[in-house]
Amino acid sequence: LAFAVSAIVALMHDIVISIGAVSYLGYEVNSTFVIAILTILGYSINDTV
């Protein structure tokens, strides 16, 4: 259970940092952005496992 919680926390950290950077820079959120976030999620969970 502890590993699952830490994996979810790591995923949330990666996504919050990515979305925060895009928000701070004022970029437009479009379908390419959503694909990029999903790609980051995929690589992050694959690296965690």
RAMO-V674939 format. One record per residue. N is the residue number from 1. RES is the residue in three letters. D_FIRST is the distance of its C-alpha to the first C-alpha in Angstrom with 1 decimal. Layout:
N/RES/D_FIRST  N/RES/D_FIRST
//
This chain:
1/LEU/0.0  2/ALA/3.8  3/PHE/5.4  4/ALA/5.2  5/VAL/6.3  6/SER/8.7  7/ALA/9.9  8/ILE/10.8  9/VAL/12.5  10/ALA/14.3  11/LEU/15.5  12/MET/16.7  13/HIS/18.4  14/ASP/20.3  15/ILE/21.4  16/VAL/22.5  17/ILE/24.5  18/SER/26.1  19/ILE/27.1  20/GLY/28.2  21/ALA/30.4  22/VAL/31.9  23/SER/32.5  24/TYR/34.1  25/LEU/36.4  26/GLY/37.4  27/TYR/36.9  28/GLU/37.2  29/VAL/34.2  30/ASN/35.1  31/SER/33.9  32/THR/33.8  33/PHE/31.5  34/VAL/29.0  35/ILE/29.2  36/ALA/28.5  37/ILE/25.4  38/LEU/24.1  39/THR/25.0  40/ILE/23.2  41/LEU/20.0  42/GLY/20.6  43/TYR/21.3  44/SER/18.5  45/ILE/15.7  46/ASN/17.8  47/ASP/18.1  48/THR/14.3  49/VAL/13.8
//
